[in-house]
């Protein structure tokens, strides 16, 4: 089945795919996703991550408290 993603969700997913396994900070995600002159808070990233988890697999994106997020392939158990 197809999953419909917003532009921001697609940017985050694509970024995670390029850096699979690496912990990515919220700040790094904000810099990658948004225009430099746009100020976003960390809650914006948390919402995008939550939506991706709902649309894909809950265990797909891991939270590393105080550090950021990492992505693993479904069933990888990382």
C-alpha positions in Angstrom: 0.0 0.0 0.0 1.1 3.6 -0.5 1.9 6.0 2.2 1.2 9.7 1.7 3.9 12.0 3.2 4.1 15.8 3.6 7.1 17.6 2.1 8.7 17.9 5.6 8.0 14.2 6.4 9.7 13.3 3.1 12.7 15.5 3.8 13.2 14.0 7.2 12.8 10.4 5.9 15.2 11.0 3.1 17.7 12.6 5.4 17.5 9.6 7.8 17.9 7.2 4.9 21.1 8.9 3.9 22.4 8.7 7.4 20.9 5.4 8.4 22.0 4.3 11.9 23.5 7.6 12.8 22.0 9.7 15.6 20.7 13.0 14.2 20.0 16.0 16.5 16.8 18.0 16.3 19.0 21.1 15.4 20.5 19.2 12.5 17.1 18.2 11.3 15.8 21.8 11.6 18.7 23.1 9.6 18.2 20.4 6.9 14.5 20.8 6.6 13.7 24.5 6.9 14.9 27.6 5.2 17.7 29.3 7.2 15.6 32.4 7.9 12.7 30.4 9.4 12.9 29.8 13.1 11.3 26.5 14.3 11.2 25.0 17.7 12.0 21.4 18.6 8.3 20.6 18.9 8.0 20.9 15.1 10.5 18.1 14.6 8.8 16.0 17.3 5.5 16.3 15.4 7.1 15.3 12.1 8.8 12.3 13.8 5.5 11.2 15.5 3.7 11.4 12.1 6.3 9.3 10.4 6.1 6.7 13.2 2.3 6.6 12.7 2.6 6.3 8.9 5.5 3.8 8.9 6.5 1.6 11.8 6.6 2.8 15.4 10.1 1.3 16.0 11.4 2.7 12.7 12.8 5.9 14.3 14.4 5.6 17.7 14.6 8.5 20.2 18.0 9.0 21.9 17.2 11.2 24.9 19.2 14.4 24.9 20.9 13.5 21.6 18.3 13.1 18.8 16.9 10.4 16.6 18.2 7.5 14.5 16.5 5.4 11.9 16.7 1.6 11.4 15.1 -0.6 8.8 11.9 -2.3 10.0 12.7 -5.6 11.7 16.3 -4.6 12.3 15.7 -4.2 16.0 18.1 -1.3 16.4 
